[in-house]
Amino acid sequence: MRIKEISVTDLFGVFEYVIPLNMEEHITIIHGKNGVEKTTLLKLINGFFKLRYSELRAIPFSHLKINFDNDDYIKVNKANKKNIKKGNSDSDERNRLTFYFENQSHNNTKEFSTDFIIKEEKRRALNAVRVIEDIIPGLERIGGSRWFYMPTSEELSLIEVLDRFGEGIPGAGETFITPTEDWLKELTNSINVRFIEYQRLLNSAYNKRSQLFNNRPPLMSPSVASYAKELAENIQAKLTEYGTLSQSLDRTFPARVVQQKKLPELTDEELRQKLNDLEEKRSKLIEAGLLNRDEDPNFQIQGDIDESTKKILSVYIEDVDKKLSVFNEIARKTDLIKRIINDKFSYKQINISKDKGFTFTTDDGKSLSPTNLSSGEQHELVLLYELLFKVKPNSLILIDEPELSLHVEWQVQFLKDLQEITKLSNINVLIATHSPDIIHDRWDLTVELKGPAE
């Protein structure tokens, strides 16, 4: 299931937008003057699919509608403040949200309304968790019951913090989290959404809840350093998978050769070609930094190949192909990021390492830390890594201002690189930009956002 169209009414009480997504090219670009709320629209979409009720309440709008390619749709209606009971001390901090889903194929509808009312006894209990900035990376208290969340530059109330981070706060528990019905969770989980925000050069040092309860980590770290470490961990995980599979196949190899009933219908030349192909693939993986150089040394078969040797070689070839296939996906992605980066970056080259993830070498052979790259180079690297390694197939990726710190030539090339990535990763992208150079000659992918008087 893919998103076909997004529409919103009364955004900030002014704007009404209908955005059809490009289903063939998988890339849609929204553009417009400053103040037409391009970034807010991306936040609204992200807030919906992540079920961040506090974000949806914080953005003024009346209706958000998501149409899917199977003709189902879901609509979020937001209550007006005038409809909220007067005298409710929380009424200035939240609006009621109603989710209405229509399933065309099963001819049924579902509805769910949020309700986040804190009673007095619960309010007293909340005072016990007002040290939450000590365990949530990037969250800083700015006075009273207000916090500043650095990754998104948002100012959050206590209710909004609990709504978003309550599961990771000892003592908060489910009591303070808006309940969500299973059908809504299932629907929003069916579409993976990732928001690449304009502030992307720093990120939280730790993201897993289990890490929040250790000693407080540094609040933020350079994204390029975090992603280099993450890539190294991913490569190590693939090497472990490769080793485990190798042990399993090697252990059963003799039995599978003996039990083979039918001789392989391959000529001697075809067997030699398959062995050469495997050696070439192994060499590429070694060169890419994904495989150790001393693994599975090559050997040559001379002369005619008898039937018993054919049986052994056919099983061997099948096993090696399975082993090397463990690296197929990560090899394609590392190859693409290396090609794009090395075509663009001047006076330096990117290298992939199983120990350090990615490293850089200057033209005179000196090592260069990713954190020493220029701002534009870091933006390019972070964008590419996010799009290749941080997404799942069929995801909707929201990118805010991809042009930040990029040279005009890089901006012109951006969409061409993105098209390669969308094909490789099988993703859909919605971009918000001010830059005509990002759009370049692809105005057919754009939707212009205008005010009511335009």
CORCORJO-V557355 format. One record per helix or strand of 3 or more residues. SS is the DSSP state (hx for helix, st for strand). FROM is the first residue (numbers start at 1). LEN is the number of residues. If there is no record, write none. Layout:
BEGIN
SS:FROM:LEN / SS:FROM:LEN
END
This chain:
BEGIN
st:3:9 / st:15:6 / st:27:5 / hx:38:12 / hx:53:6 / st:63:6 / st:73:6 / hx:81:3 / st:97:7 / st:108:6 / hx:120:10 / hx:132:3 / st:139:5 / st:146:4 / st:154:4 / hx:158:11 / hx:174:3 / hx:182:8 / st:193:4 / st:202:3 / hx:209:3 / st:220:3 / hx:223:37 / hx:268:20 / hx:307:19 / hx:328:17 / st:348:6 / st:357:6 / hx:370:3 / hx:375:15 / st:396:5 / hx:408:18 / st:428:6 / hx:436:4 / hx:443:3 / st:446:3
END
